[in-house]
Amino acid sequence: MTEDPQCPCCTSVTETALHATVLCPSSHDLWLRSGCQAALPLVSSNSFGEVILNWAEHLTPELYQRSLFLSWFIWFRCNRWIFENAWDPDEAILHRHSKLVVDFDEYTRKIYGSSASPTAPSSRKIWEPPPPGIIKVNVDARVSNDGWIGLGTVARDCTSSVLFSAVCRHKARWDPLTAESKAAWYGLHKAVEYGFNNIILEVGSLVLVNKLKKKSFTLAAVDNVLEDIVFASASLSSIVWSHVKQDGNFVAHHLARLVPYNHEQVWENSVPNEVSSYVLLDFLSMN
């Protein structure tokens, strides 16, 4: 919200979350063209929270998800207009909305669509928030054929709020395990830099997690990196090494694929636009 109480998009009424996302004339066509028009007659309260509960009760699960996605994109557009003076056209919003719907369907099928084995694996398939007072840091690495290595990390708290996200690139010839280890060190380093003392460090490599838990290192190059990680974690009040499958590590996975403006790029309390939809997917998958 800005200091001016009027809606910055239509400048006709006082801005509220409900008005900005659903009732504003600037968003009306989006609700019609996206196929979410059935949600509009269910807006019978001035509270956006009560409207969401009403949608959950009366809309099909698919339409409920589509309506939440559209609300989020409209809210994001409004904030871009306020803080960046950039207006995303309806066609761009509709394209992102339809793409996110498809991505979420694929995401949920991967997680819930296959039949579980009698003995379920200990590694989780979805991202879960940490307990109160603990910060979860997810990391991932991308090894490119051209010799560039991308490292991505994101930290979130028990409310799923993003505390920081970061990406950096290195020109190197690391094997995948070494690259994952470098990503783990990078995420831990950023968390310590921000003053966090109770951390869950979550990675997509089970081999890496087992090595860190056992603290059994050799003279291999990757073990030198792991020793650095253990040394850096010694100053923390607590640290837990955690493994999650790629479907639960989407945010860090896609961060590692971004090209920063310089060697490194950091976002405080946010993520770049390119991965913001995956933060939303994580949040929705646990509700």
C-alpha positions in Angstrom: 0.0 0.0 0.0 1.1 3.6 -0.6 0.5 6.7 1.4 -2.3 7.7 -1.0 -5.3 5.7 0.1 -6.8 5.6 -3.4 -6.4 2.7 -5.7 -3.4 3.5 -8.0 -4.9 1.6 -10.9 -8.4 3.2 -11.1 -7.9 6.2 -8.7 -11.6 6.1 -7.9 -12.0 4.3 -4.6 -10.0 3.5 -1.4 -7.5 0.7 -2.1 -8.0 -2.6 -0.3 -6.6 -6.0 -1.1 -10.0 -7.1 -2.3 -10.5 -4.1 -4.5 -7.0 -4.3 -5.9 -7.3 -8.0 -6.9 -11.0 -8.5 -7.7 -13.1 -5.4 -7.7 -10.9 -2.9 -9.5 -12.2 -2.1 -13.1 -8.7 -2.5 -14.3 -8.8 -6.2 -13.5 -12.4 -7.0 -14.5 -11.6 -8.2 -18.1 -8.9 -10.6 -16.6 -11.5 -12.4 -14.5 -13.7 -12.8 -17.6 -11.0 -13.8 -20.1 -9.2 -16.2 -17.7 -12.3 -18.4 -17.2 -12.6 -17.4 -13.5 -15.7 -15.3 -13.8 -17.7 -17.7 -11.6 -15.7 -16.4 -8.6 -17.0 -12.8 -9.0 -20.6 -13.4 -7.7 -19.2 -15.0 -4.6 -17.6 -11.7 -3.5 -20.1 -11.0 -0.7 -17.8 -9.5 1.9 -15.4 -6.7 2.3 -12.8 -9.1 3.7 -10.5 -10.8 1.2 -9.9 -13.6 3.7 -13.6 -14.3 3.9 -13.9 -14.2 0.1 -11.2 -16.8 -0.2 -13.0 -19.0 2.3 -16.2 -18.5 0.3 -14.4 -19.5 -2.9 -13.0 -22.6 -1.2 -16.5 -23.7 -0.1 -18.4 -23.0 -3.4 -15.9 -23.3 -6.3 -14.5 -26.5 -7.7 -10.9 -27.2 -6.5 -9.6 -26.4 -10.0 -11.4 -23.1 -10.3 -10.5 -22.2 -6.7 -6.8 -22.7 -7.6 -7.1 -20.7 -10.8 -8.8 -17.8 -8.9 -6.0 -17.7 -6.3 -3.4 -17.7 -9.1 -5.1 -14.9 -10.9 -5.5 -12.8 -7.7 -1.8 -13.2 -7.0 -0.8 -12.1 -10.6 -3.2 -9.0 -10.4 -1.7 -8.1 -7.0 1.8 -8.4 -8.3 0.9 -6.2 -11.3 -0.5 -3.6 -8.9 2.7 -3.6 -6.9 4.8 -3.3 -10.0 2.8 -0.2 -11.0 3.2 1.4 -7.6 6.9 0.7 -7.0 8.4 0.4 -10.6 5.9 2.5 -12.6 5.6 -0.5 -15.0 2.2 -1.8 -16.1 1.9 -5.4 -17.3 -0.7 -5.7 -20.1 -3.6 -8.1 -19.8 -2.2 -10.4 -22.4 1.0 -10.9 -20.4 -1.0 -11.6 -17.2 -3.2 -14.2 -19.0 -0.2 -15.9 -20.5 1.5 -16.2 -17.1 -1.7 -17.3 -15.5 -2.3 -20.1 -18.0 1.3 -21.2 -17.8 1.2 -21.4 -14.0 -2.0 -23.4 -14.1 -0.3 -25.9 -16.4 2.9 -25.9 -14.3 0.9 -26.5 -11.1 -1.0 -29.4 -12.6 2.3 -31.0 -13.6 3.8 -30.3 -10.2 0.9 -31.9 -8.3 0.8 -34.9 -10.6 4.5 -35.5 -10.0 4.0 -35.3 -6.3 0.7 -37.1 -5.8 -0.1 -38.8 -9.1 2.1 -41.9 -8.7 1.2 -44.8 -6.4 3.4 -44.9 -3.3 5.5 -47.9 -2.5 4.8 -50.0 0.6 7.8 -48.5 2.3 7.9 -44.7 1.5 11.3 -43.1 1.2 12.5 -40.9 4.0 13.2 -38.0 1.6 10.2 -35.6 1.1 8.8 -34.7 -2.2 7.4 -31.3 -1.3 8.8 -28.2 0.4 7.8 -27.8 4.0 8.2 -24.8 6.2 10.6 -25.1 9.2 9.5 -25.0 12.8 9.2 -21.6 14.5 12.5 -20.0 15.3 14.3 -22.0 12.6 15.3 -20.8 9.1 15.2 -23.2 6.2 17.8 -22.6 3.5 17.3 -24.4 0.2 20.2 -24.7 -2.3 20.8 -26.1 -5.8 23.4 -25.9 -8.5 23.4 -26.0 -12.3 26.3 -27.3 -14.3 26.3 -26.0 -17.9 28.1 -27.5 -20.8 29.8 -24.2 -21.5 31.7 -24.4 -18.1 29.5 -22.0 -16.2 28.2 -23.1 -12.8 25.1 -21.5 -11.3 24.5 -21.6 -7.5 21.0 -20.7 -6.1 19.8 -20.3 -2.6 16.6 -19.2 -0.8 15.8 -18.8 2.9 12.3 -19.0 4.3 10.8 -19.0 7.8 8.0 -20.9 9.5 5.4 -18.7 7.7 6.9 -19.5 4.3 8.0 -15.9 4.0 11.1 -15.3 1.9 14.0 -13.8 3.9 16.5 -13.7 1.1 17.3 -15.3 -2.2 20.6 -15.2 -4.1 22.3 -16.5 -7.2 25.9 -16.5 -8.3 27.9 -17.9 -11.2 31.4 -19.4 -11.4 33.5 -20.4 -14.4 34.6 -23.9 -13.4 34.8 -27.5 -14.3 33.1 -29.0 -11.2 31.4 -32.4 -11.2 27.7 -32.3 -10.1 28.5 -33.3 -6.4 31.1 -30.7 -6.0 28.8 -28.1 -7.6 26.0 -29.1 -5.1 28.5 -28.8 -2.2 29.5 -25.4 -3.4 25.8 -24.4 -3.5 25.4 -25.7 0.1 28.4 -23.7 1.2 27.0 -20.6 -0.6 23.6 -20.9 1.1 25.1 -21.4 4.5 27.5 -18.5 4.0 24.6 -16.2 3.1 22.5 -17.4 6.0 25.4 -16.6 8.4 25.9 -13.3 6.7 22.3 -12.4 7.5 22.8 -13.4 11.2 20.7 -16.6 11.3 21.8 -19.1 13.9 19.3 -21.9 13.7 19.2 -23.4 10.3 17.9 -26.3 8.2 20.1 -26.6 5.2 18.1 -28.5 2.5 19.7 -29.9 -0.6 18.7 -32.1 -3.5 21.6 -34.5 -3.2 21.2 -37.4 -0.8 24.9 -38.3 -1.2 25.8 -34.9 0.0 23.5 -35.0 3.0 24.9 -38.4 4.1 28.5 -37.2 3.8 27.7 -34.1 5.9 25.9 -36.2 8.6 28.7 -38.7 8.8 31.5 -36.0 8.7 33.7 -38.7 7.1 35.9 -36.9 4.6 38.9 -37.9 2.4 41.4 -36.0 0.3 38.9 -35.7 -2.6 38.2 -32.1 -3.9 34.5 -32.4 -2.9 35.4 -33.3 0.7 37.5 -30.1 1.0 34.3 -28.2 0.3 32.4 -30.3 2.8 35.0 -29.6 5.5 34.5 -25.8 4.8 30.8 -26.3 5.3 31.2 -28.1 8.6 33.7 -25.5 9.8 31.3 -22.6 8.9 28.4 -24.4 10.6 30.4 -24.7 13.9 29.5 -21.2 14.9 25.7 -21.8 14.6 23.4 -22.6 17.5 22.0 -25.5 15.5 22.0 -26.9 12.0 20.2 -29.8 10.4 21.2 -31.4 7.1 18.0 -32.2 5.1 17.4 -33.9 1.7 14.4 -33.1 -0.5 13.6 -34.3 -4.0 13.7 -31.9 -6.9 10.0 -31.3 -6.8 10.4 -29.8 -3.3 13.4 -27.8 -4.3 11.9 -25.9 -7.3 12.7 -22.4 -6.0 16.5 -23.0 -5.5 16.5 -25.2 -8.7 15.3 -22.3 -10.9 17.3 -19.7 -9.1 20.5 -21.6 -10.0 19.4 -21.3 -13.7 19.3 -17.5 -13.6 22.1 -15.3 -14.9 22.9 -12.5 -12.4 23.7 -9.0 -13.5 27.2 -9.4 -12.1 28.9 -12.3 -10.4 26.3 -12.4 -7.7 22.8 -11.0 -7.2 20.8 -11.0 -3.9 17.2 -10.2 -3.2 16.2 -9.3 0.4 12.7 -10.5 1.5 11.8 -11.5 -2.0 12.7 -13.5 -5.0 13.2 -12.5 -8.7 10.1 -12.4 -10.9 11.2 -15.5 -12.8 10.9 -17.8 -9.8 8.1 -16.0 -7.8 5.5 -18.4 -9.1 7.4 -21.4 -7.6 7.3 -19.8 -4.2 3.5 -19.6 -4.6 3.4 -23.3 -5.7 5.3 -24.3 -2.5 2.9 -22.3 -0.4 -0.2 -23.8 -2.1 1.1 -27.4 -2.1 1.1 -27.4 1.7 -2.4 -26.0 2.1 
